[in-house]
Amino acid sequence: MQSTLYDPRVRRVLDDMHASADRNDPPLLEKARGKRGTERTSLLDDAFIPVSADAGRLLYVLARSAAPGTFVEFGTSFGISTIYLAAAVRDRGAGRVITTELHAGKAARARDYLSATGLTDLVDLRVGDALQTLKDVTGGVSLAFLDGWKELYLPFLRMLEPAFAPGALVVADDLDLFPDVLRDYLAYVRDPAHGYVSAMLPVGDAMELSVRAR
Ligand SMILES: C[S@@+](CC[C@H](N)C(=O)[O-])C[C@H]1O[C@@H](n2cnc3c(N)ncnc32)[C@H](O)[C@@H]1O
């Protein structure tokens, strides 16, 4: 039996999204280079800035084999990573993805793409700041994917921690792109006193994979 990832409908949407990102993003990222704050983020409101296809497949693998529970995503953008996670939910036959996106226009586009895959029923897409929209997630999280703005990774992790099931996986993207901003986050998950075992994966822009060990 083939994975939902290779369902022609899902494949077509993902191929189209990855190709669109490859065309659309480079000039926007070039313009955003060196800019900070709202000037930078407003340029990125039209950008996919997605996981690569191999990072997406890795997310699928981790999600497909994770302990029973809910998957939480911080940073939906147009929904590429969300689709990889939702495909894993469909193949597990249980659970759901709760994802959140700050920008309403991006969330609307993510809804359209998700709808084209037929996976909408597996995804709870919330619009707003993750630190607010995911406050009510209080238990049963078996995988968290962190891909929003990097300075919020650590506060977001600390907020979500009480909701982690034993053995929960935490995947944090973009280590290669933001080594300075992510220093505190990495120090936290790599300190055994905080209850994780953690390693860097050289996939896409490099990801930190951590398991909640207790
Ligand atoms: C790198 S992109 C996410 C890419 C997406 N995971 C994918 O692979 O297609 C980061 C997204 O996080 C969103 N974001 C940033 N800070 C956020 C916050 N505090 N709450 C929710 N979304 C946020 C941004 O608007 C942006 O669309």
Ligand as a Chemical Component Dictionary entry (heavy atoms), coordinates in Angstrom:
data_LIG
# 
_chem_comp.id                   LIG 
_chem_comp.type                 NON-POLYMER 
_chem_comp.pdbx_formal_charge   0 
_chem_comp.three_letter_code    LIG 
# 
loop_
_chem_comp_atom.comp_id 
_chem_comp_atom.atom_id 
_chem_comp_atom.alt_atom_id 
_chem_comp_atom.type_symbol 
_chem_comp_atom.charge 
_chem_comp_atom.model_Cartn_x 
_chem_comp_atom.model_Cartn_y 
_chem_comp_atom.model_Cartn_z 
_chem_comp_atom.pdbx_ordinal 
LIG C1  C1  C 0  9.602 29.531 7.525  1  
LIG S1  S1  S 1  7.919 29.923 7.365  2  
LIG C2  C2  C 0  7.114 28.378 7.642  3  
LIG C3  C3  C 0  7.244 27.439 6.483  4  
LIG C4  C4  C 0  6.358 26.224 6.585  5  
LIG N1  N1  N 0  6.586 25.502 7.818  6  
LIG C5  C5  C 0  6.611 25.308 5.407  7  
LIG O1  O1  O 0  7.502 24.441 5.485  8  
LIG O2  O2  O -1 5.939 25.485 4.383  9  
LIG C6  C6  C 0  7.588 30.754 8.874  10 
LIG C7  C7  C 0  6.169 31.196 9.030  11 
LIG O3  O3  O 0  5.933 31.396 10.416 12 
LIG C8  C8  C 0  5.021 32.451 10.545 13 
LIG N2  N2  N 0  5.170 32.958 11.921 14 
LIG C9  C9  C 0  6.198 33.678 12.411 15 
LIG N3  N3  N 0  6.006 33.960 13.704 16 
LIG C10 C10 C 0  4.820 33.422 14.052 17 
LIG C11 C11 C 0  4.060 33.397 15.249 18 
LIG N4  N4  N 0  4.483 34.023 16.352 19 
LIG N5  N5  N 0  2.907 32.709 15.260 20 
LIG C12 C12 C 0  2.470 32.082 14.140 21 
LIG N6  N6  N 0  3.125 32.100 12.960 22 
LIG C13 C13 C 0  4.289 32.758 12.913 23 
LIG C14 C14 C 0  5.438 33.449 9.482  24 
LIG O4  O4  O 0  4.393 34.325 9.138  25 
LIG C15 C15 C 0  5.848 32.516 8.348  26 
LIG O5  O5  O 0  4.797 32.335 7.420  27 
# 
loop_
_chem_comp_bond.comp_id 
_chem_comp_bond.atom_id_1 
_chem_comp_bond.atom_id_2 
_chem_comp_bond.value_order 
_chem_comp_bond.pdbx_ordinal 
LIG C1  S1  SING 1  
LIG S1  C2  SING 2  
LIG S1  C6  SING 3  
LIG C2  C3  SING 4  
LIG C3  C4  SING 5  
LIG C4  N1  SING 6  
LIG C4  C5  SING 7  
LIG C5  O1  DOUB 8  
LIG C5  O2  SING 9  
LIG C6  C7  SING 10 
LIG C7  O3  SING 11 
LIG C7  C15 SING 12 
LIG O3  C8  SING 13 
LIG C8  N2  SING 14 
LIG C8  C14 SING 15 
LIG N2  C9  SING 16 
LIG N2  C13 SING 17 
LIG C9  N3  DOUB 18 
LIG N3  C10 SING 19 
LIG C10 C11 SING 20 
LIG C10 C13 DOUB 21 
LIG C11 N4  SING 22 
LIG C11 N5  DOUB 23 
LIG N5  C12 SING 24 
LIG C12 N6  DOUB 25 
LIG N6  C13 SING 26 
LIG C14 O4  SING 27 
LIG C14 C15 SING 28 
LIG C15 O5  SING 29 
# 
